[in-house]
């Protein structure tokens, strides 16, 4: 827990172990309590499918010709509805390598009361990943992408960010 926290500039008690990066994404999306979810159209399928199939009000955000999220469209979409939202943005695209402006996304989202999930599975160990500095509310990671074993994922959750368990019993 301490090693993972150091890797992404988080506190050890913000680290939650899961079975995969996909499980971490699912936990954040469904456990955040936000029914309104905005997703960049180039997100990983773990985010796209979960948000589109399992939440009540999900929408895709356009990206430019380089694959970077359209920040103006994000701001417009957030302004359309007062319902609290969740914005999902991956730090680095798993197919194209495009890096998203995570900090700018966070600034726009937080100004409108939205939370932010950053899928950093592809970014960890390739670029500096800064959970605290980026200001995201949730971050997904996967051990096998950074030299660890398969079957281990991480959800980093900012202290105070809502999170309901998906499993009961």
N, C-alpha and C positions, 0 to 999 in steps of 0.2 A: 504494500500500500504506500509506504514511504517512497519507494523507488519510482512508482508510477506518478505520484504527486510531484516529485522533483522533475521528472521528465517533462511535465506539462505546466509547471508553475501553479500547482494547486496545493491545497491542504490535504493531509492524509485522510481526514474525516470526510472529505468531499468525494472520495474514491469509492465506487460501488462496483464489485466484481460481478460480471454476467457470464453467460456461456458463449458470447460472440459479440462482435461489433453490431451485427444486425439486431441482436437482442437488446443491446444498449440503445440503439435508435428506437426500437419499438417501445421500450420502457419509457423513454423520454416523451415520445409522441403521445402515447396512450395514457401515461401516468401523470402528465403535466396538468391534466384537467382542462386543457384548452380544446374547444371544439372547432375553432377557426384556425386552420393551419395553412400557411403559405409556403410553397416549395419551389425552388428554382427548378425549371424544367429539365435540367441536366443532373439532378440528384441521383444518388445510388438507388437501386430498386428497393432496398430495405427501407428507405425513407419514402420514396414515391408510393409504393404499394401500400404501405402501412397507413400513410396519411390519406390517400385517396379511397381506400377500401374500408378503413376503420374509424374515420372521424366523420362528423356530420357536415362539415363545411370547409372543404379543402380546395385550394386553387393553385394553379401553376403560375409561376412568375417567369417572364421572358428573360432570355439572355441575349447579349449582343453577338455579332458575328465571330467574336473570339471566345465565346462561351462564358463571359462574365455577366453575373446577375445585373439586371437593369435596376439601378437604385431608385430612379424616378418612379418606375412602375411599382416598386415595393412601397414607397412612400404613398403613392396614390391608392394602392390597394389597402393599406393600413388605414387610410383616412376614410375609406368608404363605409366603415362599420365601427361602432363603438365597442363591439364585443372584443374581449381580450383575445389576443392571438398568440400563435407560436410560429416563428419564422425558422425554416430549416435551410441551412446553407453548408455545403461541404467546404472544408478548407482547401483541399486539392482534389481535382477530379480524377477518378480512378482510370479513366480511358484517355483523356486528353492531357492531363497534367496541369490544366488551368488552375491558377490560384485565385480564390475569391477574396474580395475586400471585406473580410470578416468584421474588422473593427467598424467600418462604415455601416455595414448591415446592422450591427448591434446598436450603434448610435441612433439610427432611424427607427429601429424596432422599439428600443427602450423609450424613446420620445413619445411613442404612441401606446405605451403600456404593454407591449408585446414581449414575450420571452424569446430566446434564441437557442436553438439546438445546432451545434456545429459538429458535423461528422468529420473527424480528423483522422480516420483510419488510415488513409493514404498519406497523410501529411507527417504523422509522427515518425521521427528519426530521419526524415528527409529535409524538413525545414524546421525552423524554430516554432514550436507550438506553445502558445502562451495563454492558458486558460484564464488566469487572473487579468493579464494585460489586455486581452481581447474583450473581456467583459461578458463572455457568453454565459448563459445560464446552465446549459448542459453541453457535454462533449462526449462523443463516442470514440472509442479506441478498440483495437484488436491486437492481441499479443502476437499472433503469427505474422503480422506485417512488420514487427519490430524485433524479430529473432526469437520470439517466445513460442510456446506450443500452441497448436490449434485447440479450439474449445475454450478459450479464455478471452473475454471481452471486458471492457470497462465503461461505465457511465460515470463521468465526473459531473457532480451536481453542485452548483453554487449554494452555499448555505442560505436557507430561506426559500429557495425555489421549490415550488410545490412538486410532490412526487407521490403518487398512490401506487401501491403494489398491484401487479397484474395477477398475482397468484394468491389464493386464499386456502386456508385449511391446514 
